[in-house]
Amino acid sequence: MVYPARFSNLPEHMWPRLRALLDVHQGGGTPINMTIGEPKHAFPEWVTNKIVEHAAGFNSYPPNEGAQVLREAICGFVQRRYGVALDPELHVMALNGTREGLYNATMALCPETKNGQRPAVLMPNPFYPVYRIAALSVAADPVLVPATAETGHLPDFQSLPVEVLNRTTAAYICSPANPQGTVAGRDYWRELIALAEQYDFKIFADECYSEIYRDVQPPGAIEVARDMGADPNRVVIFHSLSKRSNLPGLRSGFVASGPENMREIRQLRNYAGAPLPLPLQMASAAVWNDEEHVIENRRLYVEKYEIADRVLGNVAGYVSPTAGFFLWLPVEDGEAAALKLWRETGVRVLPGGYLAQMSDGVNPAQGFIRAAMVAPKAETARGIELIRDCLYPQ
């Protein structure tokens, strides 16, 4: 039997591509890595104590859906943040990293056909790569919708042909957006939820950057859906401790939705999932219950927003970030700019085109670089200054 090569024909993943582009050249100075969005701020010092306190839990299989105390802590966070009351028994499940949930939601919730046709899964372009892989895994068509300056750096799903919307089963949307930092406002959410209700598809709301913002809390899909009286199963939200709490290595997040969706998601976890080890679940519960460290973390990022504004404010096309921790900077060619920056300064950034795919013959992110502001303030400031001096000389 010959099995189909579903993934072998995909473009090479962004990190091997970046190493192939840069590592054959000598860096032009002390390396400053602004490629990957891996937070470097301190996580709460008591996290380690929580893990040690519950270390005996490593001797037991962890609860698949998450321990009761963790699910209650997640519901508490959602109540405080969005004013939405969730039942820990019906509406939430802990994740072993949010990427697991973003992938498995498509596996659990997307039907094999819709209206007698091959299903479509919508996503922004540029996008987080797991969205496309999830669609391909269920033999759905990934429909890439440009998220450019012309569309406010958010995908205009409303503009899609009716024949595409009629076979759409899910739409991925990231807010605040990776890489652009754009926030979907309440009007955007209302229009998208109304579209999903009209054409009967689910919204997969990737809100992992929701707690990193400058002034105003980004609205959440779940609160807008509640206010609209939408079907509770219309929206599936995903959150993470990686960015909120500087704990990417903990691999801890959650998914929340209506009870029908969660029944399917939990069933898939029962057969094919890998729950978070119990000591890490206990630490996660404590972290979700604490907001002081989140406020401090946000303050540090706001300081770096201000540095970026001061250093790059006169650059043509510069957009001051309102949320997230990336700079999305316009250049003539992302690969050429990243290579020049590395060879002349030692600063490593990601070509924007590596986060997108060709659509209608155009890669909408080709003319950008993404720079992560995750390092301590002094290192971040130095990196931003080198970017300005190298790529935007006055």
FENLIN-V108791 format. One record per pair of residues at least 4 apart in sequence whose C-alpha atoms are under 8 Angstrom apart, sorted by the first residue. I is the first residue (numbers start at 1). J is the second residue. D is the distance in Angstrom with one decimal. If there is no record, write none. Layout:
BEGIN
I:J:D
I:J:D
END
This chain:
BEGIN
5:9:7.3
6:136:7.2
6:137:7.7
7:133:8.0
7:136:8.0
12:16:6.9
12:17:6.4
13:17:6.4
13:354:7.9
14:18:6.0
14:354:5.4
14:355:7.1
15:19:6.3
16:20:6.1
17:21:6.2
17:354:7.9
18:22:6.1
18:350:7.1
18:351:8.0
19:23:5.2
19:24:8.0
20:24:6.8
21:335:7.9
21:339:7.1
22:339:6.1
22:342:7.0
25:343:6.7
26:342:7.9
26:343:6.1
27:31:7.0
27:342:5.3
27:343:4.7
27:344:6.8
27:345:6.7
27:346:4.5
27:347:7.8
28:342:6.2
28:343:4.7
28:344:4.3
28:345:4.4
28:346:4.6
29:344:7.2
29:345:5.0
29:346:4.4
29:347:7.8
30:345:7.6
30:346:5.6
30:347:7.9
31:345:7.9
31:346:4.5
31:347:5.7
31:348:7.3
32:346:6.2
32:347:4.7
32:348:6.2
32:379:7.4
32:383:6.4
33:347:6.0
33:348:5.0
33:349:6.9
34:347:7.0
34:348:5.5
34:349:5.1
34:350:7.7
34:371:5.1
34:372:4.7
34:373:6.6
34:374:7.5
34:375:7.9
34:383:7.8
35:348:5.9
35:349:4.5
35:350:5.2
35:370:7.1
35:371:5.9
35:372:5.9
36:350:7.9
36:372:6.4
37:325:7.7
37:326:7.8
37:372:5.7
37:373:7.9
37:374:6.6
38:243:7.9
38:248:6.8
38:374:6.5
39:242:7.5
39:243:6.4
39:246:5.3
39:247:7.6
39:248:7.2
39:374:5.0
39:375:7.1
40:246:6.7
40:374:5.6
40:375:5.4
40:376:6.9
41:246:6.1
41:297:7.2
41:374:7.3
41:375:7.2
41:376:6.9
42:246:6.6
43:47:7.6
43:245:5.9
43:246:5.2
43:247:6.4
43:293:7.6
44:245:7.7
44:287:7.9
44:293:6.5
45:49:7.8
46:50:6.3
47:51:6.4
47:283:5.8
47:286:7.9
47:287:7.5
48:52:6.3
48:283:7.9
49:53:5.9
50:54:6.4
50:279:7.4
50:282:6.9
50:283:5.2
50:286:8.0
51:55:5.8
51:279:5.0
51:280:6.1
51:282:7.1
51:283:5.8
52:279:7.6
53:279:7.9
54:278:7.7
54:279:5.0
54:282:7.1
55:279:5.6
56:60:7.8
56:279:7.7
57:61:7.9
57:62:7.7
57:277:7.5
57:278:5.3
57:279:5.6
58:277:6.6
58:278:6.5
58:279:6.6
60:278:7.7
61:277:7.5
61:278:7.6
62:66:7.4
62:67:7.6
62:275:6.4
62:276:6.8
62:277:5.6
62:278:5.1
63:67:5.7
63:275:7.0
63:278:7.6
64:266:7.8
64:269:6.8
64:270:6.6
64:273:7.7
64:274:7.5
64:275:5.2
65:92:8.0
65:93:4.9
65:94:5.8
65:266:6.6
65:269:7.7
65:275:7.2
66:70:6.3
66:71:6.3
66:93:6.1
66:94:5.0
66:95:7.9
66:275:7.3
66:276:7.5
66:281:7.1
67:71:6.3
67:278:7.6
67:281:6.9
67:282:7.9
68:72:6.1
68:88:7.4
69:73:6.2
69:282:7.5
69:285:6.5
70:74:6.2
70:94:7.6
70:281:6.3
70:282:6.6
70:284:6.8
70:285:4.4
71:75:6.2
71:88:5.2
71:89:8.0
71:92:6.5
71:93:6.8
71:94:7.0
71:285:7.7
72:76:6.1
72:88:5.6
73:77:6.3
73:285:5.4
73:286:7.5
73:288:5.9
73:289:5.8
74:78:6.4
74:92:7.7
74:254:7.6
74:285:7.3
74:288:6.2
74:289:7.8
75:79:6.1
75:85:7.0
75:86:5.6
75:87:7.1
75:88:6.4
75:92:7.6
76:80:6.2
76:289:7.2
77:81:5.9
77:288:6.3
77:289:6.7
78:82:5.5
78:83:6.8
78:84:6.2
78:85:7.3
78:86:7.6
79:83:4.5
79:84:4.9
79:85:5.4
79:86:7.5
80:84:8.0
82:219:7.7
82:220:6.8
82:222:7.6
82:223:5.7
83:223:7.0
84:222:7.5
84:223:6.3
84:226:7.6
86:90:7.8
86:91:5.9
86:92:7.7
87:91:5.5
87:92:7.5
88:92:5.8
90:258:7.5
90:259:5.3
90:262:6.9
90:263:7.8
91:256:5.4
91:257:5.4
91:258:5.7
91:259:5.6
91:262:6.2
92:254:6.9
92:255:5.7
92:256:4.4
92:257:6.7
92:262:7.0
93:254:5.6
93:255:5.5
93:256:6.6
93:262:7.6
93:266:7.3
94:252:7.3
94:253:5.9
94:254:4.4
94:255:6.6
94:275:7.6
94:276:7.6
95:100:6.8
95:101:6.3
95:251:7.8
95:252:5.8
95:253:4.9
95:254:4.8
95:255:6.9
95:275:6.8
95:276:6.8
96:100:6.4
96:101:7.9
96:251:5.3
96:252:5.3
96:253:6.5
96:274:6.8
96:275:5.8
96:276:5.1
97:101:7.3
97:240:7.2
97:250:7.8
97:251:4.1
97:252:4.7
97:253:5.4
97:254:8.0
98:102:6.3
98:238:6.6
98:239:6.7
98:240:6.0
98:251:7.4
98:252:6.9
98:253:5.2
98:254:6.6
98:255:7.8
99:103:6.2
99:130:7.0
100:104:6.0
101:105:5.8
101:238:7.3
101:254:7.6
101:255:6.6
102:106:7.3
102:130:7.1
102:131:7.1
102:134:7.8
102:204:7.6
102:206:7.7
102:238:7.3
103:107:6.9
103:130:6.2
103:131:6.8
103:133:7.6
103:134:5.0
104:108:6.0
104:134:7.3
104:265:7.4
104:268:7.8
105:109:5.8
105:110:7.8
105:204:8.0
105:265:6.5
106:110:5.3
106:134:6.0
106:135:6.7
106:138:7.3
106:170:7.7
107:134:7.1
107:137:7.4
107:138:6.3
108:264:5.8
108:265:5.5
108:268:6.3
109:261:6.9
109:264:6.9
109:265:7.5
110:119:8.0
110:138:7.5
110:169:5.9
110:170:7.1
111:119:7.4
111:169:7.3
112:118:7.2
112:119:6.8
112:138:7.2
112:139:7.6
112:140:7.8
113:117:5.3
113:118:5.1
113:119:5.3
113:167:7.9
114:118:6.6
114:119:5.6
114:166:7.8
114:167:5.3
114:168:7.5
114:169:7.3
115:166:7.3
115:167:6.4
117:167:6.5
118:139:7.8
118:140:6.3
118:141:7.3
118:167:7.0
119:139:7.8
119:140:5.0
119:141:6.3
119:167:5.2
119:168:5.8
119:169:6.2
120:135:7.8
120:140:5.3
120:141:4.6
120:142:6.0
120:143:6.5
120:164:7.0
120:165:8.0
120:167:5.7
120:168:4.4
120:169:6.0
120:170:7.3
121:135:6.1
121:140:6.4
121:141:6.0
121:142:5.0
121:143:5.9
121:168:5.7
121:169:5.9
121:170:5.0
121:171:5.6
121:172:7.6
122:142:6.0
122:143:4.8
122:144:6.3
122:145:7.1
122:157:7.9
122:168:7.1
122:170:6.3
122:171:4.4
122:172:6.1
123:127:6.9
123:131:7.0
123:132:7.7
123:142:7.2
123:143:6.2
123:144:5.4
123:145:6.1
123:155:7.6
123:171:5.8
123:172:4.8
123:173:6.4
124:144:5.7
124:145:4.9
124:146:5.9
124:147:5.8
124:154:7.1
124:155:5.3
124:172:7.2
124:173:6.6
125:144:5.4
125:145:5.4
125:146:4.7
125:147:5.5
125:155:7.5
125:355:7.8
125:356:5.4
125:357:6.9
125:364:7.0
125:365:7.9
126:146:7.0
126:147:6.7
126:179:7.6
126:352:8.0
126:353:7.8
126:355:5.2
126:356:4.1
126:357:7.1
126:364:7.1
126:365:6.4
127:131:7.3
127:178:7.2
127:179:7.9
127:355:5.9
127:356:6.0
128:132:7.9
128:178:7.3
128:355:7.0
129:133:6.6
129:355:7.3
130:134:5.9
131:135:6.5
131:172:6.9
132:136:6.3
132:142:5.8
133:137:6.0
134:138:6.8
135:139:6.5
135:140:5.1
135:141:6.4
135:142:5.7
136:140:5.5
136:141:6.8
136:142:6.9
144:357:7.9
144:359:6.8
145:155:5.5
145:156:6.9
145:157:7.0
146:151:7.9
146:154:7.7
146:155:5.7
146:156:7.5
146:359:7.9
146:364:6.5
147:151:6.0
147:152:7.1
147:153:4.4
147:154:4.6
147:155:4.5
147:156:7.3
147:364:7.6
148:152:6.2
148:153:4.4
148:154:6.8
148:155:7.7
148:364:6.8
149:153:5.1
151:155:6.5
151:156:6.4
152:182:7.7
153:180:6.7
153:182:6.4
154:177:7.8
154:182:7.2
154:184:7.4
156:160:7.7
157:192:7.5
158:192:7.6
158:195:7.3
160:164:6.6
160:165:6.8
161:165:6.5
162:166:6.0
163:167:6.9
164:168:6.2
165:199:6.3
166:199:6.0
168:199:7.6
168:200:7.9
168:201:6.0
169:200:7.3
169:201:4.5
169:202:6.2
170:201:5.1
170:202:4.5
170:203:5.7
170:204:6.9
171:201:7.4
171:202:6.3
171:203:5.0
171:204:5.9
172:203:6.1
172:204:4.7
172:205:6.2
172:206:7.2
173:177:8.0
173:203:7.4
173:204:6.3
173:205:5.2
173:206:6.0
174:178:6.7
174:205:6.0
174:206:4.5
174:207:5.9
174:208:8.0
175:181:7.6
175:182:6.8
175:183:5.3
175:184:5.7
175:205:7.4
175:206:6.5
175:207:5.4
175:208:7.9
175:209:7.1
175:210:7.0
175:218:7.8
176:181:5.2
176:182:5.3
176:183:4.5
176:184:6.9
176:207:6.6
176:208:7.9
176:209:5.7
176:210:6.1
176:218:7.3
176:323:6.1
176:324:6.1
177:181:4.6
177:182:5.1
177:183:6.5
177:209:7.7
177:324:7.3
178:324:7.4
178:326:7.5
179:326:6.1
179:327:7.6
179:328:6.4
179:370:6.7
180:321:7.8
180:326:6.9
180:327:7.0
180:328:5.4
181:321:5.9
181:322:6.4
181:323:5.1
181:324:5.1
181:325:7.3
181:326:6.7
181:327:7.8
181:328:8.0
182:321:7.6
182:322:6.9
182:323:6.8
183:218:6.2
183:322:7.6
183:323:7.0
184:188:5.7
184:189:6.6
184:218:7.3
184:219:7.4
185:189:6.4
185:218:7.2
185:219:6.4
186:190:6.0
186:219:6.4
186:224:6.7
187:191:6.2
188:192:6.2
189:193:6.0
189:221:6.3
189:224:6.7
190:194:6.0
190:224:6.6
190:225:7.4
190:228:7.6
191:195:6.1
192:196:6.2
193:197:6.1
193:203:7.5
193:225:6.9
193:230:7.6
193:234:7.6
193:235:7.9
194:198:6.1
195:199:6.2
196:200:5.3
196:201:4.9
196:202:6.3
196:203:7.2
196:234:7.3
197:201:6.8
197:230:7.6
197:234:7.3
201:234:7.1
202:233:7.5
202:234:4.9
202:235:5.9
202:236:7.3
203:234:6.2
203:235:4.8
203:236:6.0
204:235:6.2
204:236:4.9
204:237:6.1
204:238:7.6
205:221:6.7
205:235:7.1
205:236:6.0
205:237:4.7
205:238:6.2
206:237:6.2
206:238:5.1
206:239:6.9
207:220:7.7
207:237:6.8
207:238:5.8
207:239:5.5
208:238:6.7
208:239:4.7
208:240:5.2
208:241:7.9
208:242:7.9
208:243:6.7
208:244:7.5
209:243:6.3
209:244:6.9
209:323:7.5
209:324:5.5
210:217:7.6
210:218:6.3
210:244:7.7
210:323:7.9
210:324:7.6
211:217:7.4
211:243:7.9
211:244:5.6
211:294:7.3
211:298:7.3
212:243:7.8
212:244:6.9
212:297:7.9
212:298:5.5
212:301:7.3
212:323:5.6
212:324:5.2
212:325:7.3
213:217:6.7
213:218:7.6
213:298:6.7
213:301:7.9
213:302:7.4
213:322:5.8
213:323:3.9
213:324:6.1
214:298:7.7
214:301:8.0
214:302:5.7
214:305:7.8
214:321:8.0
214:322:5.3
214:323:5.9
215:322:7.6
219:223:7.4
219:224:7.6
220:224:6.5
221:225:6.1
221:235:6.9
221:237:7.2
222:226:6.1
222:235:6.6
222:236:7.8
222:237:7.1
223:227:6.2
224:228:6.2
225:229:6.2
225:230:5.2
225:231:7.7
225:232:7.4
225:234:8.0
225:235:7.3
226:230:6.2
226:232:7.4
230:234:6.9
231:258:7.9
232:257:6.5
232:258:4.6
232:259:7.9
233:257:5.8
233:258:4.2
233:259:7.1
233:260:6.6
233:261:5.9
234:257:7.9
234:258:7.6
235:257:6.2
235:258:7.8
236:255:6.9
236:256:5.8
236:257:4.7
236:258:7.7
236:261:8.0
237:255:5.6
237:256:5.4
237:257:6.5
238:253:7.3
238:254:5.8
238:255:4.7
238:256:6.8
239:253:5.5
239:254:5.5
239:255:6.7
240:244:6.8
240:252:6.1
240:253:4.0
240:254:6.5
241:245:5.1
241:246:6.8
241:247:5.8
241:248:6.9
241:250:7.8
241:251:7.7
241:252:5.8
241:253:5.8
241:284:7.8
241:287:8.0
241:288:7.9
242:246:5.2
242:247:4.4
242:248:3.9
242:249:7.3
242:250:7.4
242:251:7.1
242:252:7.2
242:253:7.9
243:247:6.9
243:248:6.9
244:294:6.2
244:297:7.7
245:287:7.4
245:293:7.1
245:294:6.2
245:297:7.5
247:251:7.4
248:252:7.8
250:280:7.0
251:276:7.8
252:276:7.2
252:280:7.9
252:281:7.8
252:284:6.9
256:262:7.2
257:261:6.3
257:262:6.2
258:262:6.3
259:263:6.0
260:264:6.7
261:265:6.2
262:266:5.8
263:267:6.1
264:268:6.3
265:269:6.4
266:270:6.2
267:271:6.7
268:272:5.8
268:273:6.8
269:273:4.0
269:274:7.1
269:275:7.9
276:280:6.5
276:281:6.3
277:281:6.3
278:282:6.3
279:283:6.4
280:284:6.0
281:285:6.2
282:286:6.6
283:287:6.4
284:288:6.2
285:289:6.3
286:290:6.5
290:294:7.7
291:295:6.3
292:296:6.5
293:297:6.1
294:298:6.1
295:299:6.3
296:300:6.5
297:301:6.6
298:302:6.2
299:303:6.4
300:304:6.7
300:377:7.8
301:305:6.3
301:325:7.0
301:373:7.8
302:306:6.3
303:307:6.4
303:377:7.7
304:308:6.2
304:373:7.1
304:377:6.4
304:380:7.4
304:381:7.4
305:309:6.2
305:320:7.4
305:321:6.6
306:310:6.2
307:311:6.1
307:381:6.4
308:312:5.6
308:313:7.2
308:320:7.6
308:381:7.6
308:384:6.7
309:313:4.7
309:320:6.2
311:384:7.1
311:385:6.4
311:388:7.2
312:318:6.8
312:384:7.9
312:388:6.5
313:318:6.6
313:320:7.7
314:318:7.6
315:392:6.8
317:329:7.7
317:330:6.3
318:329:6.3
318:330:7.0
319:328:7.6
319:329:7.7
321:325:7.9
321:326:7.6
321:327:6.8
325:372:6.0
325:373:5.4
325:374:6.7
326:370:6.4
326:371:5.5
326:372:4.5
326:373:5.9
327:369:8.0
327:370:5.6
327:371:5.0
327:372:6.4
327:373:7.4
328:368:6.4
328:369:6.0
328:370:4.9
328:371:6.8
329:368:5.3
329:369:5.4
329:370:6.4
329:371:7.8
330:367:5.8
330:368:4.5
330:369:6.7
331:337:6.8
331:367:5.1
331:368:5.2
331:369:7.0
331:391:7.9
332:337:7.6
332:367:5.2
332:368:7.5
333:337:6.1
333:366:6.0
333:367:4.9
333:368:6.9
334:338:6.1
334:350:7.8
334:351:4.4
334:352:5.8
334:353:6.6
334:366:5.6
334:367:5.3
334:368:5.1
334:369:5.3
335:339:6.2
335:351:5.2
335:353:7.8
336:340:6.1
337:341:6.0
337:351:7.7
337:369:7.5
337:391:7.1
338:342:6.2
338:348:6.8
338:349:5.8
338:350:6.6
338:351:6.1
338:369:7.1
339:343:6.1
340:344:6.0
340:390:8.0
341:345:5.6
341:346:6.7
341:347:5.9
341:348:7.0
341:387:6.9
341:390:6.4
341:391:7.3
342:346:4.5
342:347:5.0
342:348:5.5
344:390:7.5
345:386:6.6
345:390:7.6
347:383:6.4
347:386:7.5
347:387:7.6
349:369:6.6
349:370:6.0
349:371:5.2
349:372:7.7
350:354:7.3
350:369:5.6
350:370:5.2
350:371:6.7
351:355:7.8
351:366:7.3
351:368:6.4
351:369:4.6
351:370:6.4
352:356:7.2
352:365:4.9
352:366:5.6
352:367:6.9
352:368:4.8
352:369:4.6
352:370:5.8
353:357:7.2
353:363:6.4
353:364:7.3
353:365:4.6
353:366:4.2
353:367:7.4
353:368:7.2
353:369:8.0
354:365:7.9
354:366:8.0
355:365:7.3
356:363:6.4
356:364:7.0
356:365:6.1
357:363:5.6
357:364:7.9
358:362:5.0
358:363:4.4
358:364:7.5
359:363:6.2
359:364:7.9
373:380:5.9
374:380:7.3
375:379:6.2
375:380:5.6
376:380:6.1
377:381:6.0
378:382:6.2
379:383:6.2
380:384:6.2
381:385:6.2
382:386:6.2
383:387:6.2
384:388:6.3
385:389:6.2
386:390:5.9
387:391:5.7
387:392:7.3
388:392:4.8
388:393:6.4
389:393:5.0
389:394:7.8
END
